[in-house]
Amino acid sequence: MANIKDVAKRANVSVATVSRVVNNKGYVNEHTRILVENAIKELNYVPNEVARSLFRKSSKIIGIMLYDLKNEFFNEMISRMEEIIYKHGYQTMICTTGEDPEREKKYLQMFATNKVSGLIICSDISPAGINQLPDIPIVALERIVKDTLPSIDCDNVMGGQLAAEKLASSGCKNILQFTGPLNLACADERSNGFLSVLSDFPEISTHSLELDFNTFTEIEISDFLNKHLEVDGIFAASDRIASSVLKCLRTLGKNVPKDVKVIGFDNVSITEMTEPTLSTIAQPVYEMSELAIHTLFKLINKEEIDELHQIIPVKLVERESTK
């Protein structure tokens, strides 16, 4: 693949001259410009966007930082965001941190060095990382990274409330809650919403187990279920956790929904493939993705945004696991 030096050699000009033609910056006489443009066509040269950004002090690249790519919910988000980013004439740079502070630091440095035009953060950031955020437009998605940065999230409290109301109205008396890590705002809010509703039902007993969204095991779930065999209702803070709960209940000989009713959270594709199909709290993934990108482009274009922290309502999608 041809590079800028090859173009300069073919046109018999300096690399700086080629750069001025490519970026349309600075004076180049018409004869020289034609020579360079012809060389570009002959060599099928495609300018490197990052290299161009170094020249013009910015880029047409949007960075997306997230925990990992294993979660289908975030894959759907990325797919929708990338589509909108491309339509705006920008490119996407994606990285995963795995919540490793050193890795996070290197990626933040990369975004700053490559002068990305904006950044979407879908990962928890360490205190040190917050201090290292590049001075560019940033929008947080499904979390608040910093009070002064715009954020887009679903109504996690509402989701927990809807799950509790459904289980309570279905006559469940012994309810288990499998939360996400409660140091995460989204998991804490889902749990708080859930428990706030059940506090109005003194006849309902409730027990909770905190799990990591990414590294939980079926052994943890099975052990907890064995301690509470009287269970007749379950709320899981993610569909991945809920699908594992269904599997463990089958092993225990529990029928869903006859013996136990189960509700998950997210509404990813697995909910329609489990046996039985899984009732869940649906996050408006496309609406959240679109709002995050549109907010980011408003910041890039130095436009006013309507609201700093925006929360989108969720809804209960009922399937076989609660019917």
NORQUIDA-V807446 format. One line per field, one symbol per residue. ss: DSSP state (H for helix, E for strand, C for the rest). phi: phi as a letter, one per 40 degrees, with the letter a starting at -180 (. if undefined). psi: psi as a letter, one per 20 degrees, with the letter a starting at -180 (. if undefined). Layout:
ss=???
phi=???
psi=???
//
This chain:
ss=CCCHHHHHHHHCCCHHHHHHHHHCCCCCCHHHHHHHHHHHHHHCCCCCHHHHHHHHCCCCEEEEEECCCCCHHHHHHHHHHHHHHHHCCCEEEEEECCCCHHHHHHHHHHHHHCCCCEEEEECCCCHHHHHCCCCCEEEEECCCCCCCCEEEEECHHHHHHHHHHHHHHCCCCEEEEEECCCCCHHHHHHHHHHHHHHCCCCCCEEEEEECCCCCCCHHHHHHHHHHCCCCCEEEECCHHHHHHHHHHHHHCCCCCCCCCEEEEEECCHHHHCCCCCCEEEECCHHHHHHHHHHHHHHHHCCCCCCCCEEEECCEEECCHHHC
phi=.cbccccccccfbccccccccccfbgcbccccdcdccccccccfcbccccccccccgabbbbcbbacabccddcccccdcccccdcccgbbbbbbbcffcdccddcccccccccfccaabbbacbcdccccbdccbcbbcbgabcadcccabaccccdccccccccccccgcbbbbbbccccccdcccccccccccccccbccccbbbbcbcdbbcbccdcccccccbccdbabbbcacccccccdccccccgccbbdcbbbbbahgcccccbcbccbcaccccdccccccccccccccccfbcbcacbbbbcbacbcbccbc
psi=pqahhgggghilrrhhggghggilprppqhghgggghghgghilpopphghhhhgjjrrlppqpprgajhohghggggggghggghhjjrrpopqphkkohgggghhhhggggjlqhrppokqppqhhhhijpqmrpppppkrohphipqqprrnhghghgggghgggijjphnpqporapiipgggggggggghhgiijnhipqpqqppqphhjqqhgggggghhimiipjqpppiqhgghhhggghhghijpppjghppppapglrhhhjirorqpqroppmgggggghgghgghgghjkqqqhpgopppqrqpopbhij.
//
